[in-house]
Amino acid sequence: MPTRYRRVGVPLDPELDDALRGATPRLRGASQAARLRELALIGARSIGAPTTRLREASAALDELGATPARGDLIAASRRLLRRHPTPPGRESGSESLRWARGPR
């Protein structure tokens, strides 16, 4: 099929063939080439490789003066729950705000 993009030849060795077969039920691509492309993109995202979209988003956030989040969200939520074991439920807005701010 004609394309304006450069092609990459990849040998279909037993290990790659096994990976493609194992991933096929979870992938959208109909052809082996489409599935291989999707696996490569998933792999790149999983190791944190920056993409053009990610670089563009980072540049836009930099222009706005935003700073990236630091730390682990799950660890932060666990610290909050240790500090405030009873999360807000049916309290008033003021009580919920006091809970979120924590002890002063």
VOPAGU-2260 file (C-alpha; in pm, 1 decimal, decimal comma):
REM VOPAGU-2260
SITE   aa  ch    i         X         Y         Z
SITE  MET   A    0       0,0       0,0       0,0
SITE  PRO   A    1     146,7     340,6     -92,3
SITE  THR   A    2     240,2     573,1     191,7
SITE  ARG   A    3     422,7     900,7     231,1
SITE  TYR   A    4     609,3     766,0     533,8
SITE  ARG   A    5     929,0     567,8     535,2
SITE  ARG   A    6     885,9     193,8     589,8
SITE  VAL   A    7    1073,0     -17,2     843,1
SITE  GLY   A    8    1149,2    -382,2     777,9
SITE  VAL   A    9    1115,4    -602,8    1083,7
SITE  PRO   A   10    1188,6    -976,5    1070,8
SITE  LEU   A   11     901,5   -1181,1    1206,8
SITE  ASP   A   12    1108,1   -1405,2    1434,4
SITE  PRO   A   13     937,9   -1655,9    1668,7
SITE  GLU   A   14     947,2   -1417,7    1967,0
SITE  LEU   A   15     781,0   -1130,9    1776,4
SITE  ASP   A   16     531,6   -1369,1    1617,6
SITE  ASP   A   17     437,9   -1499,3    1963,8
SITE  ALA   A   18     400,4   -1142,7    2097,4
SITE  LEU   A   19     175,1   -1044,1    1806,9
SITE  ARG   A   20     -43,4   -1351,8    1849,6
SITE  GLY   A   21     -71,1   -1298,9    2225,3
SITE  ALA   A   22    -162,9    -933,0    2187,2
SITE  THR   A   23    -400,9    -973,2    1892,5
SITE  PRO   A   24    -722,4   -1000,7    2100,7
SITE  ARG   A   25    -640,6    -668,2    2271,3
SITE  LEU   A   26    -530,1    -471,5    1966,1
SITE  ARG   A   27    -745,8    -280,7    1718,0
SITE  GLY   A   28    -528,2    -330,1    1409,4
SITE  ALA   A   29    -650,8    -573,8    1147,7
SITE  SER   A   30    -319,0    -646,8     977,4
SITE  GLN   A   31       4,1    -765,2    1134,7
SITE  ALA   A   32     167,4    -435,6    1039,5
SITE  ALA   A   33    -108,5    -236,2    1213,9
SITE  ARG   A   34     -80,9    -452,4    1526,1
SITE  LEU   A   35     298,2    -418,8    1526,6
SITE  ARG   A   36     265,2     -40,3    1497,0
SITE  GLU   A   37      17,9     -31,2    1785,9
SITE  LEU   A   38     244,9    -248,3    2002,2
SITE  ALA   A   39     540,1     -18,4    1929,8
SITE  LEU   A   40     337,7     288,8    2032,0
SITE  ILE   A   41     214,8     120,6    2350,6
SITE  GLY   A   42     570,5      15,4    2433,0
SITE  ALA   A   43     706,9     365,3    2378,3
SITE  ARG   A   44     440,4     515,2    2606,3
SITE  SER   A   45     501,7     250,9    2873,5
SITE  ILE   A   46     870,7     341,9    2901,7
SITE  GLY   A   47     791,8     712,5    2906,6
SITE  ALA   A   48     931,3     802,0    2565,7
SITE  PRO   A   49     829,9    1160,3    2484,2
SITE  THR   A   50     602,5    1192,6    2183,2
SITE  THR   A   51     539,7    1498,4    1969,0
SITE  ARG   A   52     203,8    1551,0    2140,9
SITE  LEU   A   53     363,9    1524,1    2483,9
SITE  ARG   A   54     636,3    1773,8    2388,6
SITE  GLU   A   55     371,0    2013,5    2252,9
SITE  ALA   A   56     161,6    1981,0    2569,7
SITE  SER   A   57     468,9    2041,1    2787,0
SITE  ALA   A   58     558,7    2350,7    2585,0
SITE  ALA   A   59     202,2    2484,8    2621,9
SITE  LEU   A   60     210,6    2425,9    2998,6
SITE  ASP   A   61     549,7    2598,6    3019,0
SITE  GLU   A   62     402,3    2902,9    2843,1
SITE  LEU   A   63     126,8    2913,7    3104,2
SITE  GLY   A   64     380,5    2888,6    3384,6
SITE  ALA   A   65     247,1    2554,4    3505,2
SITE  THR   A   66     475,7    2326,1    3700,9
SITE  PRO   A   67     468,7    1947,4    3667,8
SITE  ALA   A   68     323,1    1742,5    3950,4
SITE  ARG   A   69     575,4    1595,4    4189,8
SITE  GLY   A   70     558,5    1271,9    4378,3
SITE  ASP   A   71     326,5     978,2    4370,1
SITE  LEU   A   72     -47,6    1050,6    4381,7
SITE  ILE   A   73    -128,2     720,6    4554,4
SITE  ALA   A   74     135,7     778,3    4824,1
SITE  ALA   A   75       3,0    1131,5    4877,4
SITE  SER   A   76    -353,4    1004,8    4916,3
SITE  ARG   A   77    -235,8     743,9    5169,7
SITE  ARG   A   78     -60,1    1015,9    5369,8
SITE  LEU   A   79    -379,3    1221,8    5364,5
SITE  LEU   A   80    -586,2     928,7    5487,6
SITE  ARG   A   81    -340,0     861,7    5770,1
SITE  ARG   A   82    -358,1    1225,1    5872,9
SITE  HIS   A   83    -737,7    1239,6    5833,4
SITE  PRO   A   84    -876,4     888,2    5883,0
SITE  THR   A   85   -1238,3    1000,7    5846,6
SITE  PRO   A   86   -1291,3    1144,7    5499,8
SITE  PRO   A   87   -1571,3    1392,8    5444,4
SITE  GLY   A   88   -1908,5    1241,5    5382,8
SITE  ARG   A   89   -2222,7    1434,0    5455,4
SITE  GLU   A   90   -2060,7    1729,9    5630,1
SITE  SER   A   91   -2114,2    2090,6    5537,3
SITE  GLY   A   92   -1886,3    2257,3    5286,4
SITE  SER   A   93   -1691,1    2426,3    5565,7
SITE  GLU   A   94   -1623,8    2094,8    5741,6
SITE  SER   A   95   -1509,6    1937,3    5415,7
SITE  LEU   A   96   -1278,6    2230,3    5350,9
SITE  ARG   A   97   -1128,8    2200,5    5698,8
SITE  TRP   A   98   -1073,0    1827,9    5635,1
SITE  ALA   A   99    -901,7    1896,9    5301,4
SITE  ARG   A  100    -676,5    2166,9    5447,7
SITE  GLY   A  101    -572,8    1953,0    5740,2
SITE  PRO   A  102    -448,3    2065,3    6078,7
SITE  ARG   A  103    -300,5    2411,9    6092,7
